[in-house]
């Protein structure tokens, strides 16, 4: 059990979205909403750390009435709701964007460019909104990418051709992609679908959290993070209180200070928030 004194002193709680705060229907549990409302009266602030774009989280920010910056695109963008003020953004250098486009064309892979306002794709890449539907973002079709290579926060390449994807991943890695974070992984939602995500080095959920805490002048010991997936590891490495929902992957559970008994389908985040409420009222 978590020390009650630590719970009582919490000032910031940061949620991962998919698989954590949201159930499979994309909904926030009613108990979580009620707890957030009560804890806000106690001075606790809330935010998200997600791979989604800002446009894909505004609905949830509105539901919880967030008033602090949100960590988007796994830390590549930090933007405040509802004012949409950008506090941090990290663009992929244009030469890397152009190289990724050339490689995707050469090996017949699908590609899209993530900007703060939308995900852009071309006619050839019409499958991308369907493939990336979990991003929940605004998608815009463009004639070509020539006008969108300068302010790209993330490049996403997708295909079911594993060997081609592995080859492109090697071509984008060090030393070819010096200054980049290039992640190659298999989708956990679509069978036989592979992704390459390309971001500028120095952006992660964990680094985004450090930037957010500094902006809010809240210490890491007064912060909790609630997560479920591999891309949340950097959040758990910050020193914040580490909470895993019951459906979290084993690596996250091993690192956690507390594991909820309830899954994201059972409003597991509310279980932890109720502990904070009791500590603050007790």
C-alpha positions as CSV (number, residue, x, y, z in Angstrom):
1,X,0.0,0.0,0.0
2,X,1.2,3.5,-0.8
3,X,2.2,5.8,2.1
4,X,-0.8,8.0,3.0
5,X,1.4,11.0,3.6
6,X,2.7,10.7,0.0
7,X,-0.9,10.4,-1.3
8,X,-2.0,13.4,0.8
9,X,0.8,15.6,-0.7
10,X,0.1,14.8,-4.4
11,X,-0.4,17.9,-6.5
12,X,-0.3,16.6,-10.0
13,X,-1.7,13.4,-11.6
14,X,-0.9,12.5,-15.2
15,X,-2.9,9.9,-17.1
16,X,-1.9,7.9,-20.1
17,X,-5.1,7.7,-22.3
18,X,-5.5,4.5,-24.4
19,X,-5.6,1.4,-22.2
20,X,-5.4,3.4,-19.0
21,X,-7.9,6.3,-18.6
22,X,-10.1,5.2,-21.6
23,X,-12.0,2.0,-22.0
24,X,-12.2,0.1,-25.3
25,X,-15.1,2.4,-26.3
26,X,-13.0,5.5,-25.8
27,X,-14.8,6.6,-22.6
28,X,-13.7,7.9,-19.3
29,X,-15.3,6.2,-16.3
30,X,-17.9,8.1,-14.3
31,X,-16.2,7.4,-11.0
32,X,-12.9,8.9,-12.4
33,X,-14.8,12.0,-13.5
34,X,-16.3,12.4,-10.0
35,X,-13.0,11.9,-8.3
36,X,-11.2,14.4,-10.6
37,X,-13.9,16.9,-9.8
38,X,-13.5,16.4,-6.0
39,X,-9.7,16.3,-6.1
40,X,-9.6,19.6,-8.1
41,X,-11.3,21.2,-5.1
42,X,-8.4,19.9,-3.1
43,X,-5.9,21.7,-5.4
44,X,-4.8,18.6,-7.4
45,X,-4.0,19.3,-11.1
46,X,-4.5,16.8,-13.9
47,X,-3.0,16.2,-17.3
48,X,-2.5,13.6,-20.1
49,X,0.7,12.0,-21.5
50,X,-0.3,10.4,-24.8
51,X,0.9,9.5,-28.3
52,X,-2.3,11.2,-29.6
53,X,-2.3,14.6,-31.3
54,X,-3.8,17.6,-29.4
55,X,-6.9,17.6,-31.6
56,X,-7.5,14.0,-30.5
57,X,-7.6,14.8,-26.8
58,X,-9.6,18.0,-26.6
59,X,-12.8,16.1,-26.0
60,X,-11.3,14.4,-22.9
61,X,-9.7,17.6,-21.7
62,X,-13.1,19.2,-21.8
63,X,-14.7,16.3,-19.9
64,X,-12.2,16.6,-17.1
65,X,-12.0,20.4,-17.4
66,X,-8.2,20.4,-17.6
67,X,-6.5,23.7,-17.3
68,X,-2.8,22.7,-17.6
69,X,-0.7,21.8,-20.7
70,X,-1.0,18.3,-22.2
71,X,1.8,16.1,-23.3
72,X,1.1,14.9,-26.8
73,X,2.9,12.8,-29.4
74,X,4.9,11.0,-26.7
75,X,6.4,14.4,-25.6
76,X,7.1,16.0,-29.0
77,X,4.3,18.5,-28.3
78,X,3.1,20.1,-25.1
79,X,0.0,22.2,-25.6
80,X,-2.4,23.9,-23.2
81,X,-6.2,23.3,-23.2
82,X,-8.4,25.2,-23.9
83,X,-6.2,28.1,-25.2
84,X,-4.1,25.8,-27.5
85,X,-1.0,27.6,-26.3
86,X,2.1,25.6,-27.4
87,X,4.6,25.3,-24.5
88,X,7.0,22.9,-26.3
89,X,7.4,21.5,-29.8
90,X,10.2,19.5,-31.4
91,X,10.3,19.3,-35.2
92,X,12.0,16.6,-37.2
93,X,14.6,18.2,-39.4
94,X,13.4,18.6,-42.9
95,X,16.2,16.6,-44.4
96,X,15.2,13.6,-42.3
97,X,11.5,14.1,-43.3
98,X,12.5,14.1,-47.0
99,X,14.7,11.0,-46.5
100,X,11.8,9.1,-44.9
101,X,9.5,10.1,-47.7
102,X,12.0,8.9,-50.3
103,X,12.5,5.5,-48.5
104,X,8.8,5.0,-48.1
105,X,8.2,5.6,-51.8
106,X,11.1,3.4,-52.8
107,X,9.8,0.4,-50.8
108,X,6.0,1.1,-51.4
109,X,5.3,1.8,-47.7
110,X,2.5,4.1,-46.4
111,X,3.5,7.4,-44.8
112,X,1.9,10.3,-43.0
113,X,3.2,13.5,-41.4
114,X,2.0,14.6,-38.0
115,X,1.7,18.3,-37.3
116,X,0.1,20.0,-34.3
117,X,-3.1,20.6,-36.1
118,X,-3.6,17.5,-38.2
119,X,-2.1,14.4,-39.7
120,X,-1.4,14.9,-43.4
121,X,-1.5,12.2,-46.1
122,X,-1.5,11.9,-49.9
123,X,-3.8,10.0,-52.2
124,X,-1.4,7.1,-52.4
125,X,-1.5,7.0,-48.6
126,X,-5.3,7.0,-48.3
127,X,-5.2,4.0,-45.9
128,X,-3.4,5.9,-43.2
129,X,-6.5,7.4,-41.5
130,X,-7.9,3.9,-41.2
131,X,-4.5,2.4,-40.0
132,X,-4.0,5.3,-37.6
133,X,-7.6,5.6,-36.3
134,X,-6.4,5.0,-32.7
135,X,-4.7,8.4,-32.9
136,X,-8.2,9.9,-33.0
137,X,-6.8,12.9,-34.9
138,X,-7.9,15.2,-37.6
139,X,-6.7,13.8,-41.0
140,X,-6.2,16.0,-44.0
141,X,-5.5,14.8,-47.6
142,X,-3.0,16.9,-49.5
143,X,-1.7,16.7,-53.1
144,X,1.9,16.2,-52.0
145,X,4.1,16.7,-48.9
146,X,6.1,19.6,-50.3
147,X,4.4,22.2,-48.1
148,X,4.4,20.1,-44.9
149,X,8.0,19.0,-44.5
150,X,9.2,22.0,-42.3
151,X,7.0,21.7,-39.2
152,X,6.7,17.9,-38.9
153,X,6.5,16.7,-35.3
154,X,6.5,13.0,-36.2
155,X,6.7,10.9,-39.3
156,X,4.7,7.6,-39.3
157,X,5.5,4.8,-41.8
158,X,3.2,1.7,-41.9
159,X,3.1,-1.5,-43.7
160,X,2.4,-5.3,-43.4
161,X,5.7,-5.9,-45.1
162,X,7.9,-6.7,-42.1
163,X,11.2,-7.2,-44.0
164,X,10.9,-3.9,-45.9
165,X,10.0,-2.1,-42.7
166,X,13.0,-3.5,-40.9
167,X,15.3,-2.5,-43.8
168,X,13.9,1.1,-43.8
169,X,14.2,1.2,-40.0
170,X,17.9,0.4,-40.4
171,X,18.3,3.1,-43.0
172,X,16.8,5.7,-40.7
173,X,18.8,4.6,-37.6
174,X,22.2,5.7,-36.5
175,X,24.4,7.0,-38.1
176,X,22.0,7.9,-41.0
177,X,19.4,9.3,-38.6
178,X,21.7,11.1,-36.1
179,X,19.5,13.3,-33.9
180,X,16.4,11.1,-34.4
181,X,14.4,8.7,-32.2
182,X,13.3,5.9,-34.6
183,X,10.9,3.3,-33.2
184,X,10.0,0.1,-35.0
185,X,7.2,-2.0,-33.6
186,X,4.3,-4.3,-34.4
187,X,0.8,-3.0,-33.8
188,X,-1.0,-4.4,-30.8
189,X,-4.3,-3.6,-32.3
190,X,-3.9,-4.7,-36.0
191,X,-2.5,-8.1,-36.8
192,X,0.5,-8.2,-39.1
193,X,0.7,-4.4,-39.2
194,X,4.1,-2.7,-38.5
195,X,5.0,0.9,-37.7
196,X,8.0,3.1,-37.8
197,X,7.7,6.4,-35.7
198,X,10.3,9.0,-36.3
199,X,10.7,11.9,-33.9
200,X,13.5,14.3,-33.1
201,X,15.7,13.1,-30.3
202,X,15.0,14.6,-26.9
203,X,11.3,14.0,-26.8
204,X,9.6,11.3,-24.7
205,X,6.7,11.2,-22.3
206,X,9.1,11.2,-19.4
207,X,11.0,14.3,-20.6
208,X,7.6,15.9,-21.4
209,X,6.6,15.3,-17.8
210,X,9.8,16.9,-16.5
211,X,9.0,20.0,-18.7
212,X,5.4,20.1,-17.4
213,X,6.4,19.8,-13.8
214,X,8.9,22.6,-14.2
215,X,6.3,24.8,-15.9
216,X,3.8,24.2,-13.0
217,X,6.5,24.4,-10.4
218,X,5.5,21.0,-8.9
219,X,8.1,18.6,-7.7
220,X,8.4,15.0,-8.9
221,X,7.7,13.7,-5.4
222,X,4.3,15.5,-5.5
223,X,3.4,13.9,-8.9
224,X,1.8,10.6,-9.9
225,X,1.6,8.9,-13.3
226,X,-0.9,6.2,-14.3
227,X,0.0,4.0,-17.3
228,X,-0.3,0.6,-19.0
229,X,2.1,0.3,-22.0
230,X,5.7,0.1,-23.1
231,X,5.9,3.7,-24.3
232,X,5.1,4.8,-20.8
233,X,8.4,3.5,-19.3
234,X,10.0,6.9,-19.5
235,X,7.2,8.3,-17.3
236,X,8.1,5.6,-14.7
237,X,11.8,6.6,-14.9
238,X,11.2,10.2,-13.7
239,X,10.8,9.5,-10.0
240,X,7.1,10.2,-9.9
241,X,4.7,7.9,-8.0
242,X,4.2,5.0,-10.5
243,X,0.7,3.5,-10.9
244,X,-0.1,0.6,-13.3
245,X,-3.7,-0.4,-14.1
246,X,-4.5,-4.1,-13.9
247,X,-4.3,-4.6,-17.7
248,X,-0.8,-3.1,-17.9
249,X,2.0,-5.0,-19.6
250,X,4.4,-6.9,-17.3
251,X,7.3,-4.4,-17.6
252,X,5.1,-1.6,-16.4
253,X,3.7,-3.7,-13.6
254,X,7.3,-4.6,-12.4
255,X,8.2,-1.0,-12.2
256,X,5.0,0.2,-10.5
257,X,4.6,1.4,-6.9
258,X,1.0,0.3,-7.0
259,X,-1.1,-1.9,-9.3
260,X,-4.9,-1.4,-9.4
261,X,-7.1,-4.4,-9.1
262,X,-9.4,-3.0,-11.8
263,X,-8.6,-2.7,-15.5
264,X,-9.2,0.2,-17.8
265,X,-12.5,-1.5,-18.7
266,X,-13.5,-1.3,-15.0
267,X,-12.5,2.4,-14.4
268,X,-9.2,1.3,-12.8
269,X,-7.9,4.9,-12.6
270,X,-10.8,5.7,-10.2
271,X,-9.4,3.1,-7.8
272,X,-6.2,5.1,-7.4
273,X,-7.9,8.5,-7.3
274,X,-10.2,7.2,-4.5
275,X,-7.0,6.4,-2.4
276,X,-5.9,10.0,-2.9
277,X,-9.3,11.3,-1.9
278,X,-9.3,9.3,1.3
279,X,-5.8,10.4,2.2
280,X,-6.6,14.1,1.7
281,X,-9.9,13.9,3.6
282,X,-8.4,11.7,6.4
